[in-house]
Amino acid sequence: MGKSSRDKGLRRERAIVEIHRKCGIRAERVPLSGAVRYRGNGADVDLYVRGTEPLKAEIKARGDGDGFKTLERWLGGNDALILWRDRASPMVVLPLHIWLELARRSMRCLEPDADRCRRERRRQAEEGTQPAADALTAAAA
């Protein structure tokens, strides 16, 4: 990677951290953009939305927007874009203003087991959805 590309990435990471801080959300740049796996973390930015376990964010910047333009077109005027590839967990693409609103709402909700619940929801998403009968039984319980 060239120096100008590296510098651009650093500027974008710092900008994302600063935007979150201005919104009252604790955010930290991971040293060396996660290249040395600082505290086992290979992400670019840590976002402390709730609890002590940070959400790990990867930052990508492209001058001409290759790949991003299609996502933006698919998103259109909607609040979220859900991408679901076969045999993989779905991903969600959000405009920054929607993410910041969700993060602020999450910070106001002081659920003591939030991190444990998030890990459980992720595990369930990775294992797939419940069969219809189980989902109905679980909803009725």
C-alpha positions in Angstrom: 0.0 0.0 0.0 1.3 3.4 -0.9 1.8 6.3 1.5 -1.1 8.3 0.1 -3.5 5.4 0.4 -2.3 4.7 4.0 -2.7 8.4 4.9 -6.2 8.5 3.4 -7.2 5.5 5.4 -5.8 7.0 8.6 -7.7 10.3 7.9 -11.0 8.4 7.4 -10.5 6.3 10.5 -9.8 9.4 12.6 -12.9 11.1 11.1 -15.1 8.2 12.0 -13.8 8.2 15.6 -14.3 12.0 15.8 -17.9 11.8 14.4 -18.8 9.2 17.1 -17.2 11.2 19.9 -19.1 14.3 18.9 -22.3 12.3 19.2 -21.3 11.1 22.7 -20.3 7.6 21.6 -16.9 6.4 22.8 -14.7 5.4 19.9 -11.0 4.6 19.5 -8.8 3.9 16.6 -7.0 0.6 16.9 -3.2 1.1 16.7 -1.8 0.4 13.2 -5.4 -0.2 11.9 -5.4 -3.6 13.6 -2.4 -4.9 11.7 -0.7 -6.1 14.9 -4.0 -7.5 16.3 -3.8 -5.1 19.3 -5.7 -6.9 22.2 -6.6 -9.6 19.6 -8.4 -7.0 17.5 -7.8 -6.8 13.7 -10.4 -4.1 13.1 -9.8 -0.4 12.4 -12.0 1.2 15.0 -13.5 0.1 18.3 -17.0 1.6 19.1 -18.2 1.4 22.7 -21.9 1.5 22.2 -22.9 -0.5 25.2 -21.0 -2.3 28.0 -17.2 -2.9 28.0 -17.0 -5.1 24.9 -16.5 -2.8 21.8 -18.1 -3.3 18.5 -15.3 -3.7 16.0 -15.6 -1.7 12.8 -13.6 -2.0 9.6 -13.3 1.3 7.5 -13.0 1.2 3.7 -12.6 4.3 1.6 -12.6 4.4 -2.2 -12.1 7.5 -4.3 -14.2 6.4 -7.2 -16.6 4.3 -5.1 -16.0 1.0 -6.8 -18.5 -1.5 -5.3 -20.1 1.2 -3.1 -22.2 2.7 -5.9 -24.1 -0.6 -6.3 -24.8 -0.8 -2.6 -25.9 2.9 -2.6 -28.3 2.2 -5.5 -29.7 -0.9 -3.8 -30.2 1.0 -0.5 -32.0 3.8 -2.3 -34.1 5.9 0.1 -34.4 3.0 2.6 -32.9 3.0 6.1 -31.0 -0.3 5.8 -29.8 -2.8 3.2 -29.6 -6.4 4.2 -27.2 -8.5 2.2 -27.5 -12.3 2.4 -25.2 -14.6 0.5 -25.9 -18.4 0.4 -24.4 -20.3 3.3 -23.3 -17.1 5.1 -24.7 -14.8 7.8 -26.7 -11.8 6.6 -25.0 -8.4 6.7 -26.6 -5.0 7.2 -25.5 -1.8 5.5 -26.7 1.4 7.1 -26.2 5.1 6.3 -24.1 6.7 9.0 -27.0 8.9 10.4 -29.1 5.7 10.9 -26.2 3.9 12.6 -25.6 6.9 15.0 -29.3 7.0 15.9 -29.3 3.3 16.7 -26.1 3.6 18.7 -27.4 6.5 20.8 -30.7 4.6 21.5 -28.7 1.5 22.4 -26.6 3.6 24.9 -29.7 4.8 26.6 -30.9 1.2 27.1 -29.0 -0.1 30.1 -29.7 -3.8 29.9 -27.1 -5.6 32.1 -26.7 -8.6 29.9 -26.5 -6.7 26.6 -23.2 -8.2 25.5 -24.2 -11.7 26.3 -27.5 -11.2 24.5 -25.6 -9.9 21.4 -23.3 -12.9 21.3 -26.4 -15.2 21.6 -28.2 -13.4 18.8 -25.0 -13.7 16.6 -24.7 -17.4 17.4 -28.4 -18.0 16.5 -27.9 -16.0 13.2 -24.9 -18.1 12.3 -26.6 -21.4 13.0 -29.6 -20.4 11.0 -33.2 -19.8 11.7 -35.3 -21.9 13.9 -37.9 -24.3 12.3 -41.4 -22.7 12.1 -42.8 -24.8 15.0 -39.9 -24.0 17.3 -40.2 -20.3 16.5 -43.9 -20.3 17.3 -43.3 -22.2 20.5 -40.5 -19.9 21.5 -42.7 -16.8 20.8 -45.5 -18.2 22.9 -43.3 -19.0 25.9 
